[in-house]
Amino acid sequence: MQKTSERDKIVLVRWAFSAMAHHSALKEEFNIPKSKFTKHEIAVADYVQYILGTVCFEETKNVLKYEGDEAFMKAFELLGEIAFLSLMEETAVSNALENYVIHIDPEFLRKFD
């Protein structure tokens, strides 16, 4: 995580969002063209090859050698976490996630007084 740049985070966010857009509940709302999704897949593949094969080469070899496949897969979970943390750190995103409350009926809220 320490070696993930802001550019890397953008690559991960774009890929994660375009992948989530394949969900059946989102597919019609967020129609990501196959060519654009493929572009995001390629960018993530390039990033993974760079980070594992260059930046963290020794660490990757050691994890695979001494800790095994399961520990290696944890690294990929971290990539997903980086993408989602990057999404949530964006003020516009966190505001959008909280903004629904303006649509809650005040009468509903009075039920809890």
Jmol script that loads the backbone (N, CA, C; Angstrom):
load data "model"
ATOM      1  N   MET A   1       0.824  -1.197   0.000  1.00  0.00           N
ATOM      2  CA  MET A   1       0.000   0.000   0.000  1.00  0.00           C
ATOM      3  C   MET A   1       0.864   1.255   0.000  1.00  0.00           C
ATOM      4  N   GLN A   2       1.991   1.191   0.695  1.00  0.00           N
ATOM      5  CA  GLN A   2       2.852   2.366   0.799  1.00  0.00           C
ATOM      6  C   GLN A   2       3.401   2.777  -0.559  1.00  0.00           C
ATOM      7  N   LYS A   3       3.493   1.846  -1.470  1.00  0.00           N
ATOM      8  CA  LYS A   3       4.104   2.130  -2.763  1.00  0.00           C
ATOM      9  C   LYS A   3       3.071   2.387  -3.860  1.00  0.00           C
ATOM     10  N   THR A   4       1.831   2.656  -3.466  1.00  0.00           N
ATOM     11  CA  THR A   4       0.772   2.930  -4.419  1.00  0.00           C
ATOM     12  C   THR A   4       0.634   4.440  -4.588  1.00  0.00           C
ATOM     13  N   SER A   5       0.847   4.910  -5.801  1.00  0.00           N
ATOM     14  CA  SER A   5       0.786   6.346  -6.084  1.00  0.00           C
ATOM     15  C   SER A   5      -0.661   6.794  -6.293  1.00  0.00           C
ATOM     16  N   GLU A   6      -0.846   8.106  -6.383  1.00  0.00           N
ATOM     17  CA  GLU A   6      -2.182   8.650  -6.673  1.00  0.00           C
ATOM     18  C   GLU A   6      -2.658   8.186  -8.044  1.00  0.00           C
ATOM     19  N   ARG A   7      -1.755   8.130  -9.008  1.00  0.00           N
ATOM     20  CA  ARG A   7      -2.119   7.633 -10.337  1.00  0.00           C
ATOM     21  C   ARG A   7      -2.568   6.177 -10.264  1.00  0.00           C
ATOM     22  N   ASP A   8      -1.866   5.376  -9.472  1.00  0.00           N
ATOM     23  CA  ASP A   8      -2.234   3.969  -9.295  1.00  0.00           C
ATOM     24  C   ASP A   8      -3.638   3.860  -8.705  1.00  0.00           C
ATOM     25  N   LYS A   9      -3.937   4.709  -7.733  1.00  0.00           N
ATOM     26  CA  LYS A   9      -5.260   4.686  -7.101  1.00  0.00           C
ATOM     27  C   LYS A   9      -6.359   5.006  -8.102  1.00  0.00           C
ATOM     28  N   ILE A  10      -6.073   5.950  -9.001  1.00  0.00           N
ATOM     29  CA  ILE A  10      -7.058   6.284 -10.035  1.00  0.00           C
ATOM     30  C   ILE A  10      -7.311   5.086 -10.940  1.00  0.00           C
ATOM     31  N   VAL A  11      -6.255   4.398 -11.314  1.00  0.00           N
ATOM     32  CA  VAL A  11      -6.387   3.191 -12.137  1.00  0.00           C
ATOM     33  C   VAL A  11      -7.257   2.165 -11.416  1.00  0.00           C
ATOM     34  N   LEU A  12      -6.999   1.960 -10.131  1.00  0.00           N
ATOM     35  CA  LEU A  12      -7.755   0.979  -9.355  1.00  0.00           C
ATOM     36  C   LEU A  12      -9.215   1.389  -9.190  1.00  0.00           C
ATOM     37  N   VAL A  13      -9.468   2.670  -8.941  1.00  0.00           N
ATOM     38  CA  VAL A  13     -10.843   3.157  -8.771  1.00  0.00           C
ATOM     39  C   VAL A  13     -11.634   2.978 -10.066  1.00  0.00           C
ATOM     40  N   ARG A  14     -11.048   3.361 -11.172  1.00  0.00           N
ATOM     41  CA  ARG A  14     -11.752   3.225 -12.462  1.00  0.00           C
ATOM     42  C   ARG A  14     -12.078   1.770 -12.762  1.00  0.00           C
ATOM     43  N   TRP A  15     -11.121   0.902 -12.510  1.00  0.00           N
ATOM     44  CA  TRP A  15     -11.338  -0.525 -12.759  1.00  0.00           C
ATOM     45  C   TRP A  15     -12.416  -1.082 -11.834  1.00  0.00           C
ATOM     46  N   ALA A  16     -12.344  -0.757 -10.536  1.00  0.00           N
ATOM     47  CA  ALA A  16     -13.325  -1.279  -9.573  1.00  0.00           C
ATOM     48  C   ALA A  16     -14.731  -0.807  -9.923  1.00  0.00           C
ATOM     49  N   PHE A  17     -14.863   0.476 -10.244  1.00  0.00           N
ATOM     50  CA  PHE A  17     -16.187   0.998 -10.578  1.00  0.00           C
ATOM     51  C   PHE A  17     -16.735   0.347 -11.836  1.00  0.00           C
ATOM     52  N   SER A  18     -15.892   0.236 -12.856  1.00  0.00           N
ATOM     53  CA  SER A  18     -16.379  -0.365 -14.106  1.00  0.00           C
ATOM     54  C   SER A  18     -16.708  -1.844 -13.917  1.00  0.00           C
ATOM     55  N   ALA A  19     -16.002  -2.512 -13.013  1.00  0.00           N
ATOM     56  CA  ALA A  19     -16.334  -3.910 -12.718  1.00  0.00           C
ATOM     57  C   ALA A  19     -17.663  -3.995 -11.963  1.00  0.00           C
ATOM     58  N   MET A  20     -17.860  -3.108 -10.980  1.00  0.00           N
ATOM     59  CA  MET A  20     -19.118  -3.112 -10.224  1.00  0.00           C
ATOM     60  C   MET A  20     -20.300  -2.775 -11.119  1.00  0.00           C
ATOM     61  N   ALA A  21     -20.081  -2.004 -12.155  1.00  0.00           N
ATOM     62  CA  ALA A  21     -21.160  -1.642 -13.079  1.00  0.00           C
ATOM     63  C   ALA A  21     -21.720  -2.858 -13.806  1.00  0.00           C
ATOM     64  N   HIS A  22     -21.032  -3.985 -13.732  1.00  0.00           N
ATOM     65  CA  HIS A  22     -21.539  -5.219 -14.333  1.00  0.00           C
ATOM     66  C   HIS A  22     -22.616  -5.886 -13.467  1.00  0.00           C
ATOM     67  N   HIS A  23     -22.781  -5.436 -12.245  1.00  0.00           N
ATOM     68  CA  HIS A  23     -23.800  -6.003 -11.364  1.00  0.00           C
ATOM     69  C   HIS A  23     -25.176  -5.833 -12.016  1.00  0.00           C
ATOM     70  N   SER A  24     -26.017  -6.841 -11.885  1.00  0.00           N
ATOM     71  CA  SER A  24     -27.322  -6.804 -12.555  1.00  0.00           C
ATOM     72  C   SER A  24     -28.161  -5.594 -12.145  1.00  0.00           C
ATOM     73  N   ALA A  25     -28.016  -5.112 -10.920  1.00  0.00           N
ATOM     74  CA  ALA A  25     -28.789  -3.957 -10.468  1.00  0.00           C
ATOM     75  C   ALA A  25     -28.245  -2.642 -11.029  1.00  0.00           C
ATOM     76  N   LEU A  26     -27.035  -2.672 -11.563  1.00  0.00           N
ATOM     77  CA  LEU A  26     -26.393  -1.445 -12.039  1.00  0.00           C
ATOM     78  C   LEU A  26     -26.199  -1.398 -13.551  1.00  0.00           C
ATOM     79  N   LYS A  27     -26.260  -2.548 -14.168  1.00  0.00           N
ATOM     80  CA  LYS A  27     -25.877  -2.674 -15.574  1.00  0.00           C
ATOM     81  C   LYS A  27     -26.584  -1.672 -16.490  1.00  0.00           C
ATOM     82  N   GLU A  28     -27.886  -1.484 -16.303  1.00  0.00           N
ATOM     83  CA  GLU A  28     -28.622  -0.557 -17.163  1.00  0.00           C
ATOM     84  C   GLU A  28     -28.336   0.902 -16.803  1.00  0.00           C
ATOM     85  N   GLU A  29     -28.067   1.159 -15.533  1.00  0.00           N
ATOM     86  CA  GLU A  29     -27.815   2.529 -15.081  1.00  0.00           C
ATOM     87  C   GLU A  29     -26.437   3.038 -15.494  1.00  0.00           C
ATOM     88  N   PHE A  30     -25.468   2.162 -15.464  1.00  0.00           N
ATOM     89  CA  PHE A  30     -24.079   2.537 -15.739  1.00  0.00           C
ATOM     90  C   PHE A  30     -23.536   1.632 -16.831  1.00  0.00           C
ATOM     91  N   ASN A  31     -23.934   1.908 -18.030  1.00  0.00           N
ATOM     92  CA  ASN A  31     -23.544   1.078 -19.162  1.00  0.00           C
ATOM     93  C   ASN A  31     -22.131   1.447 -19.609  1.00  0.00           C
ATOM     94  N   ILE A  32     -21.158   0.692 -19.117  1.00  0.00           N
ATOM     95  CA  ILE A  32     -19.748   0.920 -19.474  1.00  0.00           C
ATOM     96  C   ILE A  32     -19.467   0.101 -20.740  1.00  0.00           C
ATOM     97  N   PRO A  33     -19.103   0.761 -21.817  1.00  0.00           N
ATOM     98  CA  PRO A  33     -18.806   0.015 -23.044  1.00  0.00           C
ATOM     99  C   PRO A  33     -17.684  -1.006 -22.820  1.00  0.00           C
ATOM    100  N   LYS A  34     -17.802  -2.119 -23.497  1.00  0.00           N
ATOM    101  CA  LYS A  34     -16.803  -3.191 -23.355  1.00  0.00           C
ATOM    102  C   LYS A  34     -15.397  -2.658 -23.630  1.00  0.00           C
ATOM    103  N   SER A  35     -15.254  -1.803 -24.616  1.00  0.00           N
ATOM    104  CA  SER A  35     -13.923  -1.276 -24.945  1.00  0.00           C
ATOM    105  C   SER A  35     -13.342  -0.472 -23.783  1.00  0.00           C
ATOM    106  N   LYS A  36     -14.186   0.287 -23.081  1.00  0.00           N
ATOM    107  CA  LYS A  36     -13.712   1.075 -21.943  1.00  0.00           C
ATOM    108  C   LYS A  36     -13.366   0.152 -20.776  1.00  0.00           C
ATOM    109  N   PHE A  37     -14.207  -0.870 -20.532  1.00  0.00           N
ATOM    110  CA  PHE A  37     -13.909  -1.820 -19.460  1.00  0.00           C
ATOM    111  C   PHE A  37     -12.597  -2.540 -19.743  1.00  0.00           C
ATOM    112  N   THR A  38     -12.398  -2.953 -20.987  1.00  0.00           N
ATOM    113  CA  THR A  38     -11.151  -3.619 -21.371  1.00  0.00           C
ATOM    114  C   THR A  38      -9.965  -2.695 -21.131  1.00  0.00           C
ATOM    115  N   LYS A  39     -10.129  -1.404 -21.441  1.00  0.00           N
ATOM    116  CA  LYS A  39      -9.066  -0.419 -21.188  1.00  0.00           C
ATOM    117  C   LYS A  39      -8.711  -0.389 -19.696  1.00  0.00           C
ATOM    118  N   HIS A  40      -9.735  -0.426 -18.820  1.00  0.00           N
ATOM    119  CA  HIS A  40      -9.487  -0.424 -17.373  1.00  0.00           C
ATOM    120  C   HIS A  40      -8.836  -1.737 -16.919  1.00  0.00           C
ATOM    121  N   GLU A  41      -9.253  -2.852 -17.502  1.00  0.00           N
ATOM    122  CA  GLU A  41      -8.623  -4.144 -17.182  1.00  0.00           C
ATOM    123  C   GLU A  41      -7.140  -4.136 -17.548  1.00  0.00           C
ATOM    124  N   ILE A  42      -6.842  -3.624 -18.721  1.00  0.00           N
ATOM    125  CA  ILE A  42      -5.445  -3.568 -19.180  1.00  0.00           C
ATOM    126  C   ILE A  42      -4.622  -2.667 -18.263  1.00  0.00           C
ATOM    127  N   ALA A  43      -5.198  -1.532 -17.870  1.00  0.00           N
ATOM    128  CA  ALA A  43      -4.482  -0.611 -16.976  1.00  0.00           C
ATOM    129  C   ALA A  43      -4.181  -1.288 -15.635  1.00  0.00           C
ATOM    130  N   VAL A  44      -5.139  -2.042 -15.094  1.00  0.00           N
ATOM    131  CA  VAL A  44      -4.906  -2.741 -13.821  1.00  0.00           C
ATOM    132  C   VAL A  44      -3.892  -3.858 -14.008  1.00  0.00           C
ATOM    133  N   ALA A  45      -3.974  -4.577 -15.119  1.00  0.00           N
ATOM    134  CA  ALA A  45      -2.994  -5.637 -15.387  1.00  0.00           C
ATOM    135  C   ALA A  45      -1.589  -5.040 -15.468  1.00  0.00           C
ATOM    136  N   ASP A  46      -1.462  -3.905 -16.148  1.00  0.00           N
ATOM    137  CA  ASP A  46      -0.156  -3.232 -16.227  1.00  0.00           C
ATOM    138  C   ASP A  46       0.327  -2.830 -14.837  1.00  0.00           C
ATOM    139  N   TYR A  47      -0.592  -2.281 -14.034  1.00  0.00           N
ATOM    140  CA  TYR A  47      -0.241  -1.864 -12.672  1.00  0.00           C
ATOM    141  C   TYR A  47       0.224  -3.067 -11.844  1.00  0.00           C
ATOM    142  N   VAL A  48      -0.535  -4.168 -11.894  1.00  0.00           N
ATOM    143  CA  VAL A  48      -0.189  -5.359 -11.116  1.00  0.00           C
ATOM    144  C   VAL A  48       1.183  -5.890 -11.538  1.00  0.00           C
ATOM    145  N   GLN A  49       1.419  -5.943 -12.833  1.00  0.00           N
ATOM    146  CA  GLN A  49       2.721  -6.415 -13.313  1.00  0.00           C
ATOM    147  C   GLN A  49       3.846  -5.490 -12.847  1.00  0.00           C
ATOM    148  N   TYR A  50       3.587  -4.190 -12.874  1.00  0.00           N
ATOM    149  CA  TYR A  50       4.602  -3.230 -12.449  1.00  0.00           C
ATOM    150  C   TYR A  50       4.857  -3.337 -10.942  1.00  0.00           C
ATOM    151  N   ILE A  51       3.798  -3.338 -10.163  1.00  0.00           N
ATOM    152  CA  ILE A  51       3.971  -3.321  -8.704  1.00  0.00           C
ATOM    153  C   ILE A  51       4.573  -4.641  -8.207  1.00  0.00           C
ATOM    154  N   LEU A  52       4.100  -5.763  -8.767  1.00  0.00           N
ATOM    155  CA  LEU A  52       4.615  -7.067  -8.318  1.00  0.00           C
ATOM    156  C   LEU A  52       5.946  -7.430  -8.966  1.00  0.00           C
ATOM    157  N   GLY A  53       6.110  -7.043 -10.227  1.00  0.00           N
ATOM    158  CA  GLY A  53       7.299  -7.454 -10.959  1.00  0.00           C
ATOM    159  C   GLY A  53       8.471  -6.501 -10.870  1.00  0.00           C
ATOM    160  N   THR A  54       8.219  -5.282 -10.401  1.00  0.00           N
ATOM    161  CA  THR A  54       9.296  -4.300 -10.324  1.00  0.00           C
ATOM    162  C   THR A  54       9.400  -3.700  -8.920  1.00  0.00           C
ATOM    163  N   VAL A  55       8.389  -2.960  -8.533  1.00  0.00           N
ATOM    164  CA  VAL A  55       8.437  -2.207  -7.275  1.00  0.00           C
ATOM    165  C   VAL A  55       8.530  -3.129  -6.059  1.00  0.00           C
ATOM    166  N   CYS A  56       7.736  -4.181  -6.055  1.00  0.00           N
ATOM    167  CA  CYS A  56       7.694  -5.086  -4.889  1.00  0.00           C
ATOM    168  C   CYS A  56       8.132  -6.498  -5.270  1.00  0.00           C
ATOM    169  N   PHE A  57       9.075  -6.591  -6.201  1.00  0.00           N
ATOM    170  CA  PHE A  57       9.489  -7.897  -6.703  1.00  0.00           C
ATOM    171  C   PHE A  57       9.996  -8.822  -5.597  1.00  0.00           C
ATOM    172  N   GLU A  58      10.930  -8.347  -4.795  1.00  0.00           N
ATOM    173  CA  GLU A  58      11.491  -9.185  -3.725  1.00  0.00           C
ATOM    174  C   GLU A  58      10.425  -9.570  -2.704  1.00  0.00           C
ATOM    175  N   GLU A  59       9.584  -8.601  -2.341  1.00  0.00           N
ATOM    176  CA  GLU A  59       8.518  -8.880  -1.381  1.00  0.00           C
ATOM    177  C   GLU A  59       7.558  -9.934  -1.928  1.00  0.00           C
ATOM    178  N   THR A  60       7.233  -9.826  -3.221  1.00  0.00           N
ATOM    179  CA  THR A  60       6.332 -10.785  -3.860  1.00  0.00           C
ATOM    180  C   THR A  60       6.944 -12.178  -3.859  1.00  0.00           C
ATOM    181  N   LYS A  61       8.221 -12.267  -4.250  1.00  0.00           N
ATOM    182  CA  LYS A  61       8.910 -13.571  -4.249  1.00  0.00           C
ATOM    183  C   LYS A  61       8.915 -14.178  -2.853  1.00  0.00           C
ATOM    184  N   ASN A  62       9.211 -13.359  -1.855  1.00  0.00           N
ATOM    185  CA  ASN A  62       9.289 -13.863  -0.483  1.00  0.00           C
ATOM    186  C   ASN A  62       7.932 -14.314   0.048  1.00  0.00           C
ATOM    187  N   VAL A  63       6.899 -13.562  -0.260  1.00  0.00           N
ATOM    188  CA  VAL A  63       5.558 -13.967   0.181  1.00  0.00           C
ATOM    189  C   VAL A  63       5.199 -15.309  -0.436  1.00  0.00           C
ATOM    190  N   LEU A  64       5.416 -15.433  -1.740  1.00  0.00           N
ATOM    191  CA  LEU A  64       5.088 -16.699  -2.409  1.00  0.00           C
ATOM    192  C   LEU A  64       5.938 -17.856  -1.870  1.00  0.00           C
ATOM    193  N   LYS A  65       7.198 -17.594  -1.630  1.00  0.00           N
ATOM    194  CA  LYS A  65       8.109 -18.646  -1.180  1.00  0.00           C
ATOM    195  C   LYS A  65       7.852 -19.052   0.265  1.00  0.00           C
ATOM    196  N   TYR A  66       7.676 -18.075   1.157  1.00  0.00           N
ATOM    197  CA  TYR A  66       7.627 -18.376   2.588  1.00  0.00           C
ATOM    198  C   TYR A  66       6.221 -18.391   3.186  1.00  0.00           C
ATOM    199  N   GLU A  67       5.266 -17.700   2.539  1.00  0.00           N
ATOM    200  CA  GLU A  67       3.937 -17.609   3.129  1.00  0.00           C
ATOM    201  C   GLU A  67       2.853 -18.269   2.284  1.00  0.00           C
ATOM    202  N   GLY A  68       3.126 -18.500   1.022  1.00  0.00           N
ATOM    203  CA  GLY A  68       2.202 -19.236   0.172  1.00  0.00           C
ATOM    204  C   GLY A  68       1.175 -18.392  -0.560  1.00  0.00           C
ATOM    205  N   ASP A  69       0.342 -19.136  -1.304  1.00  0.00           N
ATOM    206  CA  ASP A  69      -0.654 -18.509  -2.173  1.00  0.00           C
ATOM    207  C   ASP A  69      -1.682 -17.686  -1.399  1.00  0.00           C
ATOM    208  N   GLU A  70      -2.074 -18.167  -0.241  1.00  0.00           N
ATOM    209  CA  GLU A  70      -3.111 -17.462   0.522  1.00  0.00           C
ATOM    210  C   GLU A  70      -2.641 -16.062   0.927  1.00  0.00           C
ATOM    211  N   ALA A  71      -1.424 -15.959   1.383  1.00  0.00           N
ATOM    212  CA  ALA A  71      -0.877 -14.646   1.747  1.00  0.00           C
ATOM    213  C   ALA A  71      -0.748 -13.772   0.507  1.00  0.00           C
ATOM    214  N   PHE A  72      -0.382 -14.373  -0.611  1.00  0.00           N
ATOM    215  CA  PHE A  72      -0.277 -13.638  -1.863  1.00  0.00           C
ATOM    216  C   PHE A  72      -1.634 -13.070  -2.269  1.00  0.00           C
ATOM    217  N   MET A  73      -2.684 -13.857  -2.100  1.00  0.00           N
ATOM    218  CA  MET A  73      -4.029 -13.397  -2.454  1.00  0.00           C
ATOM    219  C   MET A  73      -4.485 -12.254  -1.552  1.00  0.00           C
ATOM    220  N   LYS A  74      -3.985 -12.209  -0.335  1.00  0.00           N
ATOM    221  CA  LYS A  74      -4.304 -11.095   0.568  1.00  0.00           C
ATOM    222  C   LYS A  74      -3.841  -9.765  -0.034  1.00  0.00           C
ATOM    223  N   ALA A  75      -2.740  -9.809  -0.775  1.00  0.00           N
ATOM    224  CA  ALA A  75      -2.239  -8.594  -1.424  1.00  0.00           C
ATOM    225  C   ALA A  75      -3.268  -8.064  -2.417  1.00  0.00           C
ATOM    226  N   PHE A  76      -3.946  -8.959  -3.108  1.00  0.00           N
ATOM    227  CA  PHE A  76      -4.960  -8.523  -4.060  1.00  0.00           C
ATOM    228  C   PHE A  76      -6.187  -7.965  -3.351  1.00  0.00           C
ATOM    229  N   GLU A  77      -6.487  -8.496  -2.181  1.00  0.00           N
ATOM    230  CA  GLU A  77      -7.565  -7.918  -1.377  1.00  0.00           C
ATOM    231  C   GLU A  77      -7.205  -6.481  -0.998  1.00  0.00           C
ATOM    232  N   LEU A  78      -5.946  -6.260  -0.695  1.00  0.00           N
ATOM    233  CA  LEU A  78      -5.491  -4.907  -0.365  1.00  0.00           C
ATOM    234  C   LEU A  78      -5.676  -3.948  -1.536  1.00  0.00           C
ATOM    235  N   LEU A  79      -5.488  -4.435  -2.756  1.00  0.00           N
ATOM    236  CA  LEU A  79      -5.697  -3.582  -3.922  1.00  0.00           C
ATOM    237  C   LEU A  79      -7.149  -3.132  -3.992  1.00  0.00           C
ATOM    238  N   GLY A  80      -8.064  -4.031  -3.703  1.00  0.00           N
ATOM    239  CA  GLY A  80      -9.481  -3.673  -3.667  1.00  0.00           C
ATOM    240  C   GLY A  80      -9.758  -2.664  -2.574  1.00  0.00           C
ATOM    241  N   GLU A  81      -9.135  -2.873  -1.425  1.00  0.00           N
ATOM    242  CA  GLU A  81      -9.307  -1.927  -0.316  1.00  0.00           C
ATOM    243  C   GLU A  81      -8.777  -0.548  -0.689  1.00  0.00           C
ATOM    244  N   ILE A  82      -7.654  -0.514  -1.368  1.00  0.00           N
ATOM    245  CA  ILE A  82      -7.097   0.771  -1.808  1.00  0.00           C
ATOM    246  C   ILE A  82      -8.091   1.482  -2.725  1.00  0.00           C
ATOM    247  N   ALA A  83      -8.680   0.737  -3.645  1.00  0.00           N
ATOM    248  CA  ALA A  83      -9.645   1.340  -4.566  1.00  0.00           C
ATOM    249  C   ALA A  83     -10.826   1.929  -3.808  1.00  0.00           C
ATOM    250  N   PHE A  84     -11.371   1.164  -2.857  1.00  0.00           N
ATOM    251  CA  PHE A  84     -12.536   1.641  -2.125  1.00  0.00           C
ATOM    252  C   PHE A  84     -12.190   2.766  -1.160  1.00  0.00           C
ATOM    253  N   LEU A  85     -11.033   2.700  -0.538  1.00  0.00           N
ATOM    254  CA  LEU A  85     -10.601   3.806   0.325  1.00  0.00           C
ATOM    255  C   LEU A  85     -10.417   5.079  -0.487  1.00  0.00           C
ATOM    256  N   SER A  86      -9.866   4.946  -1.680  1.00  0.00           N
ATOM    257  CA  SER A  86      -9.687   6.098  -2.552  1.00  0.00           C
ATOM    258  C   SER A  86     -11.033   6.700  -2.933  1.00  0.00           C
ATOM    259  N   LEU A  87     -11.999   5.846  -3.192  1.00  0.00           N
ATOM    260  CA  LEU A  87     -13.348   6.342  -3.480  1.00  0.00           C
ATOM    261  C   LEU A  87     -13.905   7.122  -2.298  1.00  0.00           C
ATOM    262  N   MET A  88     -13.798   6.559  -1.113  1.00  0.00           N
ATOM    263  CA  MET A  88     -14.390   7.155   0.075  1.00  0.00           C
ATOM    264  C   MET A  88     -13.657   8.416   0.530  1.00  0.00           C
ATOM    265  N   GLU A  89     -12.385   8.537   0.216  1.00  0.00           N
ATOM    266  CA  GLU A  89     -11.612   9.722   0.605  1.00  0.00           C
ATOM    267  C   GLU A  89     -12.022  10.955  -0.190  1.00  0.00           C
ATOM    268  N   GLU A  90     -12.603  10.736  -1.343  1.00  0.00           N
ATOM    269  CA  GLU A  90     -13.034  11.843  -2.185  1.00  0.00           C
ATOM    270  C   GLU A  90     -14.244  12.521  -1.544  1.00  0.00           C
ATOM    271  N   THR A  91     -14.128  13.792  -1.247  1.00  0.00           N
ATOM    272  CA  THR A  91     -15.184  14.534  -0.556  1.00  0.00           C
ATOM    273  C   THR A  91     -16.509  14.458  -1.301  1.00  0.00           C
ATOM    274  N   ALA A  92     -16.471  14.589  -2.610  1.00  0.00           N
ATOM    275  CA  ALA A  92     -17.704  14.555  -3.395  1.00  0.00           C
ATOM    276  C   ALA A  92     -18.422  13.214  -3.247  1.00  0.00           C
ATOM    277  N   VAL A  93     -17.659  12.129  -3.140  1.00  0.00           N
ATOM    278  CA  VAL A  93     -18.257  10.801  -2.978  1.00  0.00           C
ATOM    279  C   VAL A  93     -18.864  10.655  -1.591  1.00  0.00           C
ATOM    280  N   SER A  94     -18.121  11.025  -0.559  1.00  0.00           N
ATOM    281  CA  SER A  94     -18.668  10.889   0.793  1.00  0.00           C
ATOM    282  C   SER A  94     -19.886  11.791   0.976  1.00  0.00           C
ATOM    283  N   ASN A  95     -19.859  12.982   0.388  1.00  0.00           N
ATOM    284  CA  ASN A  95     -21.036  13.854   0.454  1.00  0.00           C
ATOM    285  C   ASN A  95     -22.230  13.222  -0.263  1.00  0.00           C
ATOM    286  N   ALA A  96     -21.977  12.638  -1.415  1.00  0.00           N
ATOM    287  CA  ALA A  96     -23.056  11.998  -2.167  1.00  0.00           C
ATOM    288  C   ALA A  96     -23.648  10.827  -1.393  1.00  0.00           C
ATOM    289  N   LEU A  97     -22.814  10.092  -0.672  1.00  0.00           N
ATOM    290  CA  LEU A  97     -23.312   8.961   0.115  1.00  0.00           C
ATOM    291  C   LEU A  97     -24.134   9.407   1.324  1.00  0.00           C
ATOM    292  N   GLU A  98     -23.876  10.604   1.805  1.00  0.00           N
ATOM    293  CA  GLU A  98     -24.597  11.108   2.977  1.00  0.00           C
ATOM    294  C   GLU A  98     -25.810  11.950   2.598  1.00  0.00           C
ATOM    295  N   ASN A  99     -25.881  12.412   1.385  1.00  0.00           N
ATOM    296  CA  ASN A  99     -26.889  13.379   0.959  1.00  0.00           C
ATOM    297  C   ASN A  99     -28.321  12.830   0.947  1.00  0.00           C
ATOM    298  N   TYR A 100     -28.486  11.515   0.936  1.00  0.00           N
ATOM    299  CA  TYR A 100     -29.830  10.932   0.888  1.00  0.00           C
ATOM    300  C   TYR A 100     -30.704  11.405   2.040  1.00  0.00           C
ATOM    301  N   VAL A 101     -30.079  11.783   3.164  1.00  0.00           N
ATOM    302  CA  VAL A 101     -30.863  12.149   4.355  1.00  0.00           C
ATOM    303  C   VAL A 101     -31.775  13.344   4.124  1.00  0.00           C
ATOM    304  N   ILE A 102     -31.445  14.188   3.150  1.00  0.00           N
ATOM    305  CA  ILE A 102     -32.319  15.335   2.892  1.00  0.00           C
ATOM    306  C   ILE A 102     -33.668  14.894   2.324  1.00  0.00           C
ATOM    307  N   HIS A 103     -33.762  13.658   1.891  1.00  0.00           N
ATOM    308  CA  HIS A 103     -34.993  13.130   1.301  1.00  0.00           C
ATOM    309  C   HIS A 103     -35.827  12.320   2.304  1.00  0.00           C
ATOM    310  N   ILE A 104     -35.344  12.205   3.515  1.00  0.00           N
ATOM    311  CA  ILE A 104     -36.102  11.471   4.539  1.00  0.00           C
ATOM    312  C   ILE A 104     -37.187  12.387   5.092  1.00  0.00           C
ATOM    313  N   ASP A 105     -38.381  11.863   5.152  1.00  0.00           N
ATOM    314  CA  ASP A 105     -39.537  12.604   5.649  1.00  0.00           C
ATOM    315  C   ASP A 105     -39.342  12.939   7.133  1.00  0.00           C
ATOM    316  N   PRO A 106     -39.428  14.224   7.494  1.00  0.00           N
ATOM    317  CA  PRO A 106     -39.271  14.618   8.903  1.00  0.00           C
ATOM    318  C   PRO A 106     -40.279  13.925   9.825  1.00  0.00           C
ATOM    319  N   GLU A 107     -41.457  13.613   9.292  1.00  0.00           N
ATOM    320  CA  GLU A 107     -42.462  12.903  10.096  1.00  0.00           C
ATOM    321  C   GLU A 107     -41.959  11.510  10.482  1.00  0.00           C
ATOM    322  N   PHE A 108     -41.255  10.896   9.583  1.00  0.00           N
ATOM    323  CA  PHE A 108     -40.674   9.576   9.872  1.00  0.00           C
ATOM    324  C   PHE A 108     -39.692   9.690  11.046  1.00  0.00           C
ATOM    325  N   LEU A 109     -38.838  10.717  11.009  1.00  0.00           N
ATOM    326  CA  LEU A 109     -37.852  10.887  12.065  1.00  0.00           C
ATOM    327  C   LEU A 109     -38.482  11.168  13.428  1.00  0.00           C
ATOM    328  N   ARG A 110     -39.652  11.807  13.444  1.00  0.00           N
ATOM    329  CA  ARG A 110     -40.331  12.104  14.713  1.00  0.00           C
ATOM    330  C   ARG A 110     -40.802  10.841  15.420  1.00  0.00           C
ATOM    331  N   LYS A 111     -40.927   9.749  14.697  1.00  0.00           N
ATOM    332  CA  LYS A 111     -41.325   8.477  15.305  1.00  0.00           C
ATOM    333  C   LYS A 111     -40.337   8.037  16.376  1.00  0.00           C
ATOM    334  N   PHE A 112     -39.104   8.514  16.267  1.00  0.00           N
ATOM    335  CA  PHE A 112     -38.051   8.057  17.176  1.00  0.00           C
ATOM    336  C   PHE A 112     -37.814   8.986  18.360  1.00  0.00           C
ATOM    337  N   ASP A 113     -38.619  10.047  18.466  1.00  0.00           N
ATOM    338  CA  ASP A 113     -38.502  10.966  19.613  1.00  0.00           C
ATOM    339  C   ASP A 113     -39.020  10.326  20.889  1.00  0.00           C
TER     340      ASP A 113
END
end "model"
wireframe off; spacefill off
backbone 0.3
color backbone group
